[in-house]
Every structure is written in C-alpha cells, then in structure tokens.
Amino acid sequence: MSLGRSTQLARWAPLVLGSLLVGCTKDDGGTNTLGTDTATSAQADSGSAAAGLTGPTDVTWALHEDFGTLIVVSWTQAAEGQAWVEYDLDDEVHTTPTMLGVAGDNQQTVLGVPYEMDTSIRVVLSSGEDTLASDWQPARTDDYPDKLARTEVIQSVDDEWQEGAEFLLAATFQQQRQSGHQWTMIIDRRGRTVWARPIEESGAATYYARISLDGDHVLCDEANLITGEASVIRFKLDGSVEATYDTPGLHHAFTELPDESILWGAMSFNEDGDPVETLDKLSADGTKSTLWDCAAFNETFHHAPGCASNALYYDEPSDSIWFSFFTSMTIVNIDNQTGDTIDSFGALSDWTFDPEDSAFDWQHGVTQTSADTILLSTHLSTTSSNGVVREYQLDREEKVLREIWNFGIDRDVAALRYGEAHRLRDGNTIQNYGSTPELVEITPEKDVVWEIEFVADDPDDQPTLTRTVFIDDMYALLP
C-alpha cells in the first residue's frame, strides 16, 4: 500500500527531515545617499595632477536595497579612464578592483564591509602616474538582520591561514525552521557577516550552498521536503538570477559539472513508504536523465532499498562522482559517463579499513583530494558522535582504505548531524561540526589556526551549520 508523503516523512523525520536549512531570498536594506564632493589629489603631499586629468564629481553612495552591506558608489568623470573606490576598514585602506570608467556616470559596488560598520569612501581616477580622488566621505552599512546568527572567533593564528582565503560562504538554519531563520551568509576572518540572504518560505531549505566552478556565481538549492519541490539557483551577490534549475526530489546534496550540468540526489518513496533515491542529471541543454539508481545498487548487496544521501562530490581528473548515504553508511564512486559503480566503501562494500577502528560512521562531506585520497567528516565510532576528520589512501589492489591522517580523535566536539571537511590549497583543512555550529581550520600538523562558532540570540534556537567553503574572489560574484 502506498503511503501519503506526510506519513512517509513522519516515519523518516529523524533521518531526513531533521535539518531544514538556509536560503536564497531577499532582505530589506536601508538606503543613505550623501551629497557631491569636489575632487582632491590622491597624492596628498603634492596636490598635483597631469594636464587634462579632472577628478571625479557628483560622488554619492547608497546601500543596496536588498543587501544592506553592499555600498553602491556613483560618480561622474569627464573622460574615459581607470577608476576605483577606496574605503577604510580596520584602520586600513582597501580598494575595489580597477575598472575602466566612461565619460559620464559610473558606478561600482564595495564588498566586504560588515553589518553595522562605519567606514569612509572616496573615488580615485588615474591617468598614467597621476591620480585624483574625491574627498573622503563617511558611510555606514545596515543594521544586523533579525534572526541571523552571529559568528564569534574563538582562536586565530593569522599567519597560518590559507593564503587568500579571507571570506567564507556558509549556510545555516535554526531549529524553529520558520521563515527568516534560514540563511546563506558570507563572513570575514574576524567573524563578521559581510553579506547575507534569507529564505522566506517556511518549509523550504538550502543544504548545499556553493560557489560555481567558474567562480563567478553562487549556487544555492531551495528544497521543500514536504512537497518534494526543489530547485537550484545560480545568482550574483546583488541577487540577480542567471538561471533556475528544476531539481525535483533534491533534499540534501547537489553538485555542478564543468559544462554547467547539475547533478543531485533525487528522493522519492516506494510502495512501502521507504525513501529511494536516484542520481539525476540536468544537462546544460535542459535534458533530464537518471545516471544511477541507489535501490538497484542496494539490491546487489541484498540490502533494503531505503536510500537517503548527504554528500555529493564531482572529481574532474577521474570524471567520477562520490555519493554518500547515511542510511547505509556507504560511499559509492560512480563513473560520470556510464553511470556504472566503480567501487563502494563502508557497510555495502568488499573493502576493509586499516586500522579497523578507522571505519567511518555517519559520514558527511566526502571529497577526493588532489593527492588521490578520500577526505571526510565522520562520527568517531558507532558509539560516539564526536566529529572527526579522516583521510584514507585507496589501496585498490588490496581493496583497503588505509587511514593516513585524522583530526579530532581527542577533541570531544559532537557532530550529531551534518558536518564536513575540505582540504585547502596550501594543505590546511577546514572542518565544521554541523549541529554543533563550530568550524576549525587545521594545519597538516593538526594545529588549529582558526576556530569560530555561530550563535543565535535565542538560546533555544541555535543554528546548525551545513556547507562551508572559502571564496577565491568575492568581486567575481558581482555582475
């Protein structure tokens, strides 16, 4: 007998519905426009400029109407030439990327200024070795949004961070799971939120916010487990949407392929009310297909058909996909071209672990590193929910996952639900603890060089942390 979706969901609530998340809709921000400033020299000592170089005029600023940390600066210049905006933050002068300003009206957006922050801005024009700038004028970002968790830095060793990793994209949800409690946000290394976008629809969630492979868009899923409706949105930091992809059944993980195809775990329910899942693909041309079937895979191990995933990763060098299932404590490696199972690891597998007590349990965030190892976040054991990072070398001849590195064995921080680990370019690793909303950056020597926690104002409505990735170039995420 087929069960209604609400009945099916109630049966699986502890596993599948226990984590509605973050989102992708708009937030109202204030607007504040100042008057015109006259041009002055950026070379304060000389006050000189090349003949014919005229400084910027009509310099004003305003906060973006939907994102109250985006400072939109406008000005007029007499002739085409290089221009940029300088702004003061933490007693240092920062600059936007240089742009080619046109003769007439111009505009550029300042990123990276936290909520509730006073700053100063000015516009600089350049011709050869000469520059002219407007006077500094004060600016201030919007108030901190209601219901958005704040971030606190517990410890930090600045010179040991991943170089260039200044901003972190994170997705969070709070336990009440109501409208406005679920966010995608960007924080800086001081733990300050510099951009945030809520999801307004109750029941909808974001599980796998990420940066697009080309580095110039945010990809954000919106999934409603009650209705089964879901989509992935490709957008810019000003909220402009380039594409929306229909991804029915998406409930946790998705990933992007180099041709901008979208892969996701698509859940449905069989006649017995068990969740079943396929790996579905939406090609760039709009064609939908099923690449792999979890129930069919389970059957080869004489295992019950129930499937629910929690991680999906595409490895370009091998053109293969890593698909993780918490319902069977199994990770499957799948050929992207054929949909064939290359290998499986964990409970439904003929691979073993060395040492035996390094076996993963309730694993999340599986990735394949550039060193051809497997990295993931896992419970310490079947009897402990403490979050641990494990890295395995694949001995394909002996079919053994040999643990070569771990972190957190003695740390005693729980990761009851969610959690993940990523290897950074310089060899550092980041781990987040999911339902314990903390994140650490760790050196290869296992030293913690950055530790932060996410905290809500309401002690009974604390956030859960899901996917967290550093951003290479935040300005690339603007139109």
N, C-alpha and C positions, 0 to 999 in steps of 0.2 A: 504494500500500500504506500502510495506517495504521500509524504508529509508536507504540510504547508511550510513556506520559507520561515515564518516566525517560529514554528515548532522546531524545525531543523536547527535554527540558530540558537534556540534556547538550550538544545542538547549540547551544542559545541561552544557555548558562550565562554567557558573558562579558557578555551584554547584559541578561538578565532575572534570573538567579539570583544575580548578584554582589553582592546587597545585602540580606540578611535583617536585620531591624531589631528595633525596640523593642517593648515590650509592655504588656500590661494584665492582670496577675495580682497576687497578694498577696505582701507581705513581712512577716516577723515583726518586731514591735517590742517593746521592753521595757515594763514597767508599774511605776510608782512612785507610791504614794499617800501623802500626808502627812496629818497629823492636823488637828484642828479649831483654828481661830484665833478669838479674840474680836474683836468689831467695834471699830474706832477711827475717828476722824474723818478724812475725806479732806482737810478743811481743817485742815492741821497746826497752823496758828497759833492758830486759835480753839478747836478741840476741841468746837464746839457743833453741835447738830442741832435740827431742828424738832421740836416736841412730837409724840410718837407715831411718829416715824421710828426704826425699830430696824435696826441694822446686820446684815449677813449673818453667819450662823453655819454651823458644820459645813463649813467650806471645805476641800475636798480637790482634788487633781489626779491625773491618771493619763495616761500615754501611750496613744494608740490602739493596740489590739492588733495591727493590721496596718500602720499607718503611724506610724513612731516619731518624727515631727516634729509630729504633731497632739497638742497638750496639751489634754485634756478636763478642764475645771474644773467642779466641782459645789459647790453651796451650798444653804442653806435661808434663806428670808426670811419674815418674819412676815406681810407683806401684799403685795398686788399693787403693782408699781411698776417704774420704769425701773431697769435694771441693765446693767452691762458689766464686762468684765475688763480690767485694766491689766497690762501686762508691760513689763519692762525689756529693751532690746536696743540695743547700741551706745551705751550711756550716754544713751539717750533713753527716755522713757515712751511706749509705744504703747497703743492701745485697740482692743478689738473693737467691732463695731457695737452700738449701744444696742438692747437687747431689752426687752420687757415681761415682767418676771418675775412668776411667780404666787406666791400664798401657799402655801408649801411648798417642795418640792425643785425645783431648777433646774439647768441645765447649759448651758455654752457652750464652743466649741472655739476655741483660739488657733491662728492660722495665721501663717506667715512666719518662724518661728524655725528656723534651720539645724540640721542634724545636729551632735551633739556640742557643744551650746551650753548654757552656764549662763545662767539667767535668773531673774527673780523675778516672782511674780504676786500679784495681790490682786483681790478683787471689790468693786465700788463700787455702792451703791444711791443713788437720787436721788429727792427729793420737793421740787418747786418749786426754790428756790435752794439747798437744803440737800443735802448728801451725807454718807454714812457709808461707810467702807471697812474691810475686814478688814486685818489686819497683812500686810505683805509676807512671802511665804514662798518659799524657793528651789525651783527646778525645773531639770531638765536633760533635753534631748532624747536620743534613742537614738544608739548608735554608727553610724558611717558604714557603709552596706551594702557587703559584699564585691562585687567585680566592677563596681561602679558607678563610671563615670568621674568624675573631679573637674574642676572648672572653675577656670581661672586668669584673672584680669583682667590684660591686657597694658597697656592705657591707658584712661583715663576722664576725661571733662570733664563733671562732673555738671550744671552749669547749661545744658548744650547738649542734654541728653537730651530725648526725647519726654516731655512733662509727663504724669505719672500712670502712666507705663509702668515699674512697679517690679519686675514679675515676668515671667519668660519661660518659656513652655512649650516644651520641646524633646524630640525623640525621637532616640535614639542606638542604634547597635548596634556590637558589637565583632567583629573579624574571625573569631574562633573560632566565633561563631554557635551557641554552646551555651546550654543552659538557664541563666538568670541573667545572661547577657551583654547582654541587650537590654532597654532601659528607656524609659519615659516619665518625665520629670522636670520640676520647676519650680526655677528658680534666681533669686536676687535680684541686684541690681546690683553687689554685691560678689563675685559669682561663687560664692556658697554655695548648696548644694542645700537647699531647704526642703520638698520633697516628692518622692517617687519611687515608681514602681510597676514591677516587673519582669514579664517574660513567662517562664513556667516551661517551656512546651512547646518542645523542640528542633525546629527546622524552621519554627516559626511566627514571624511578624514583624509589626511595626507600621510603616507607611510614612507615614501622613498624620495624626498626632495633631493635633487642633484643638479650639478652643472652639466650642460650639454657637452658632448665630446669635442665640439669645436670651440668651446669655452666662451661663447657669446650669448647664451640664453640660460635661464633657469628652467628646469623640467620639474613639474610638480604634479603628483597624482591627486585626484579627488575621488574617493571611493565611498559608497554608501552600502554597508553590509546588509542592511535591512532590505533594500530594493534590488541589490545586485548591480546597480548602475555605477559606472565608473568612467573616468577619462583621465588623460594626461595632457597637461597644458604646457606649451612652450612659450615663455614670455620674457620680457625685459624688466629691469628693476623699476621702470616708471609705470608698470602694469600693462603695457601694450602687448597684446597677444599675437604671436605669429601663427600658431596652429593649435588646434584642439583635436586630440585623437580619441576616438571612441574605443574603450577597452573594457567591455563587459566582463564582469566576474573578477576584475582586479581587486584584490583585498589586502595585498601587502607589498609585493616586490615587482618592480619592472626595471628594464634597462634599455639602453639605446645602442643600436648598431652603427657602424661608420657611415652607412648610407641613409641614416636618419630613420630607419625602420625601428619600431617599438616592439619589444618582447615583454610579455607579462604572464604571471601565473593566473589563469582564469579558473575560478572556482564555480562549481555548480553542485547540485545534490542528486544522488541517485535515488532509486525507488525505496531504499531502506532508510533514507534520510542522512546517509553518510556524505560528508564533503568529498567530492572528487575534483581533480584538477588536471588541466592540460597546460602546456606551454604554447601560448598563442602568439602569432606574429602579425603585425600590421605593417605591410611594406610601404615604402615611400610613395608608391603609386596608388595607395589606398586598398590594395588587395589584402584580405584577411586569410590566414591559414593556421592550421594546428601543426606544430612541429613535433610535439612529443606528448605522450599520454601517461600520467602517473599511475592510474589504475592498472593499465596493461603492464607497466614495469613491476608494480607490486605483485601481480599475479605470477610473474616468473620466480618470485621467492615465496609463493604460496602465502602471501600476506594479505590481510584485509585491504579492501580497496580505498579506505579512507585516506585522503591526502590534503595537507594544508602546508603551504610553503612559507618561508620567512626571509629568504635571501635569493638574489639572482645576480649573477656577475658574468659579463662577457669578456673573454680573453682574446684579444685580437691576434697575437702571434700564433696561437693554436687554432684560431677560428672556432672556439668551442665555448660552451656555456656551463657555468656551475650553478646548480639549482639545489637549494637546501630545504628539507622538510622536517618540521618539528614533530609531526605526527608519527614519523618512523625513525627519527634520529638518524637520518640518512642524507648524504650529499651525492648528487648524481652529476657526472660530467657528460655533456651531450654535444655531438657534432652539429655545428650550426648549419651545415649544408644538407645533411641527410636526415637529421633528427635521430640518428642512432645513438644508443647509450654506449659511450666509450668505456666508462668504468663507474662504479659506485663505491661509496665509503661509509662506514658506520654499521648500523644494525642490519641493513639489507645489502650485504656485500660479502665477498670472499676474501677481502683484505683484512689484515690484522694491524695492531698497533704495537710500536716498540718505543718505550716500555708499555706494558699492558695498561697501567694506570693513567696513561696519557690519552685514553679514548675520550672523544668529545661527547657531550650530553647537552641537549637543548641549545645546540649551536646556532649562531647567528653571524651574519656579515662575512660569509666566506669570500675570499678573493684569491687569485693566483698571482704571486709576485713575479717581478722580473727575473728573479733567481730560480723560477720554476718550482717554487714551494707553495704550500697552501697555508693561508693565514686565516684565523677565525677567532671569534669570541665564543666562549662556552662556559657552562657551569663547571665548577671544579670537579664534580663527580655526580653520580646518581643520587647521592645523599646530601650534597651541598650545593646551594645556589650561588655561591660566591663566584664572581665574574673573573675569568682567566683568559688570557690570550695564549693560544698555542700555534706554533708554526711547525709544519711537517715537511720533510723531504719525501718525495714519492719514489720508493724503490719499486719500479714497475716489474722488474724481473722476479722479485720475491713476493710482490704484492703486499708490501708493508708500508704503512705510514710511520716514518721514523721522526719522532719529535726532536727538533734541533734547537728550539728556543721557546721559552714561555715567560709569562709575566703575570704576577698576581697570586701565585700559589699561597703565599703567606699574608696577603694584603687584607683579607677579610672585608671585602666590599661586595654586597649582594648584587646580582643582576638577575632577579627573579624572572623578569620578562624583558625582551629586547636586548640590546647591546650589540656592539660590532667592533671590528678592528680594521685599520687601514695602515699599510706601510707607506711612508712618505719618501720623497726622492732622496733625501740625504741619509736614509736608513733609520730615522726615527719612526715610531709607531704611535698612532692615536687609538685609544680605546674609550668607548663610552659604555656606561653601565645600565642604560635603558631605564627601567622602573626605579632605579636609584640614579637620579639625574645628575651624574657626575661624569667628567671627561678628563683623561690624562694624556699627556704626550710623554713618551718614554724613549730614552736613548737605547742603542743596542746593548749597552752595559746595564740596562734596567734602572737607570736613574730617571726619576720623574722631574721633568723640566717645565711642565705647565700642568696645573690642576685647577679645574673650575667646577662650580656646581650651579644648577638652575634652581631658583627658589621663587615660589609664589607668595603673595601677601597672605593668602588664606592657608593656614597650616593643614586644613583638611582637604585642600585641593591642590596638592603638589604636582608638578609636571612629570611626565615621562618623556625621556629623550630618545629619539629614534635616529634617523640618519644624520651624520655629521661629516662634512667634507670641507677642506680648505679651498679657497678661491684663488686662482692664479692671478687674475686681472679683473678687479671689480668694475673698472670703467668699460671693459669689453661688454658688460652686461647692460649697458645703456644703448638706446637706439643710435 
